[in-house]
Amino acid sequence: MNKSDYQKHLTNLQIELVKLQHWVKLKNLKVVVIFEGRDASGKGGMIKTISEKLNPRQVKTIALPAPTEREKTQWYFQRYVQHLPAAGEICLFDRSWYNRAGVEKVMGFCSDEEYSYFLTNCAHFEKMLIDSGIILIKYWLSVSADEQEKRFKSRLNDPIKRWKFSQMDLKAREKWADYSQAKLAMLAATDTQASPWHMVEADNKKLARLNCISHLLSQFDYQETSFEQIQLPKVEKTGYADSKPASSKYIAKQYK
């Protein structure tokens, strides 16, 4: 797909996302969308594409750092619960509690007992969320080993993307098979009828974004809401002088 066609389709989908945002607010819905996948699968770009035209006070991106020493002693799901949405909000999780099923398991950041507890109880936790009224949607972005290598090299060679690369990325490459096994175990335990996983082929970022956004919209029976017609008042300038205080400082115009 060329850039022009992609932008045309994306614009139409983003207009629909704005309609969905207003519908969620009107109906006081609580929405959680989880994005998981291997490193460099495009989770961040997907979330940015979804949220860039939406109200950040209503549509929030949750990307948590590594847990603190205090958080490590808490109930595992506890630090995620505080970021769940209130009525009228959409929360987009760039990785989530599924860290335990992936990176923590593969890299040895959790014990076997902690991992087993997660696989046993995650589906129960998600059912509690759904029963409380939260709409939970889960996406797994799939990327091939060849495409991941291409994206890693791009991160290493592009100064704008260099911050994205970490030592964990190197280890992830070495443990490709381990991540594959962890993914299968995760799906077996948490791909339920109440909370299924939706798989997104993500080697082509443009198509992945269009397909994922289209699917996300299809999960809601939303309707377009109307806005109040507003007439802007005229500016009253009587007795007003548009003067610049002597103390005002303006930036130098580097670009003209």
N, C-alpha and C positions, 0 to 999 in steps of 0.2 A: 504494500500500500504506500502510495507516495504521500509526501508531507501535506499537500493540499487536501487530499481526501481524508487523511487522518484528522486534520484540524477541523474539517467540516463535521465529521461524525462526532468528534469530541465536543465541539461546541454545542451540538444538539443534546448530547448526553448531559453536559454540565447544566444546561437550561433545565433539564428534567430533575437534576439533583437539587437545584434551587427550589423547584416545586415540591420535591420530597421534603426538603428541610422545613418549609413552611407548613407542610402537612403534619410532620412530626410535632412541631410546636403547637399547632392548632389542636391536635388530638392528644397532647400530653404523653406522647409515646416515649419510651426509654429504649435506646438502640445501642447495642454493642456489636462492632464489627472487628473481628480478629484477623490479622494478616500474619501468617507464618510461612516458613520456607527456608531453604538453605541460604547461606551468605551470598549476597549479590544476586538474589532472585528477583529483586525489583520491588520489595515491599515499600520502601520509603518513597520511591517515585510514584507508586500506585496511590499511596495515601495522599501525597501532595497533589496529584492530579484530581483526586476526588474532592479534596477540601479547599483548593485554591480559590474557588469562586463563592465559597460558603462563609457564613458568619462564624468567626472563630470563637465567639462566646457561646455558640450553640453546638458547633461541631468541633470537638476537641481531639487532638492527637495525643495519644499516651505512648511515650517511649521511655521506659524507666531504665535508669542505670543499674549497675550491679548492686545487689542488696548491701546495706550497711551491716556492721556487726550486730547492731540491735535488731534489725529486720531479720537477720538469720535465725534469731531465737524466737521469732513470732510464728504463729500458725502460717503455713506456707502461702495460703491464698490471701492473707490479711492485707498485704501492701497493695494488692490489686483491687480489693474491695473498695477502698477509699476513692478510687478513680472511676467507679461505676457512675452511669449517668443519672441525673435527676429527670423529672418529667420535662419533655420537650427537648431533650439533648441527645446527641449522637456522639459516641466515643469510638474512635478508630485506634485500635491497639497495634502498634508496630512492635511485634512480639508481645507475648502475654505470659500467663501462667504456664503455657506450654514450653517455656524455657526448661522446665524440669524434665520434660520428656525428650528434649533435644540436647542442647549444649551442656546442661548440667549432668545429664546421664553420660554422654559421650566423653566429656572432658574430666569426669570424676569429681564434679563440684558438689555432688550430693551422695549420700550413702545408698546402698542397695535398699535399705528399709525405707528411706525417704522416697526413693523412686517407686518402689512397690506401692507405698501408700498413695502416691499421686495417681498412678494408673488405676488403682482400685476406687478412689474417691472422686476423681475429676468429673466423671459423668454425673455423680450425685450432686456435686457442687453446681454444675451447670444446670441441672434440673431445678435446683433451688432458685437460681437466677431467673429461669424461664417462668417458674411458678409465681415468682414475685412480680411478674409483668414485664421483664426485660426481654426484648427481641434480640436473640443472639445469632449471629451469622459468622461462620468460620470459613476462611479461605486459605488454601495451601498453594503457594506459587512454586511450580516445578521448573527447575532449570537443569540443563544437561551439564555434564562435566566440561565439555568443550566450551560451552557458552560461559560457564562460570570462570574458566581460565581466561577467556577473552576479556571479561569484565574486570577481573582482578588486575590484569596487565594494564587496562585502561586507567584504573585507579592509581596504579604505580607511576604511570607516565604523564598523567594530567594533574597539574598543580591544583586545579579547582576540585578535583576528586580525591586527592592524596589523603585527606583526613579520614576518608571512609575506610582506608585499609588499616588493618591491625594485625598483630601477631596471631590473634585467634583465627584470622582468615587462613594463615599458613597451616595451622593445625587442622583446620576444617578440611583442607585439601588432602592432608595425609590420612584423615579418618573418614573419607567419603563412604566407604562400605559400612562403617559403624553408624554413621548418620542414617544410611539407608535402612539398616536394621531397626534403629530407634524409631524411624518414621513409621515403619510397618507395625511395630508394637503399639505406638501411639494411636494409629488408626484403628487397630483391633479393639482397643480399650475405650476410645472416645468418639468413634464415628457411630453415633446413635440415631435412632429415628427422631428423637426430640431435638437433637443438636448435631446434624450431619456436617461432614466436611465437604467443601466444594473445591475441586481441584482446578487450578488455572495453569495452562501451558504458557510459560513465561519466557521462552527463548526469544520471542519477538515481543519487545516491550510495548510497542504501539498496539498490536493486536490484543495482547494480554490486558491492557488497560481498557480498551473498548469492550472486550468481552466481559471482563469482570464488572465494570460499571453497569453494563446492560443487565447482567444477571442480578446485581444488587438492587437495581430499580424494580426488577420483576418480582422481588420478594415482598413488595408492598402494594396494596390496592389503594394507592394515593390518588388524590384529585387536585387539580390546579385551584389554588385559592386566589381570590381577587383582592386587590388593594384599594384602599380608599382614594378617591380622586382628590388631589390636593392642588390648590391654586397658590402659587408663591406670591407673597405680598411684595409690593414695591418698597424699595429701600428709601427711607426718609433721610435726606441729607441736609435738611435745614439746620444751619448753625454748626455743620461739621466741616472741619478742614483736614484734608488728607496730607498732613505734614509728617515729616520724619524727624523724630527727636534727635538732637545732636549726639546723644550717647549711643545711638543705634549702630551696630556693626553688621555689615553684610559680607557674606563670603565672596572671595574672589571668583570671578567667572572664568573658570578654566576652559569651559566649553561654550561656544557661541554659535 
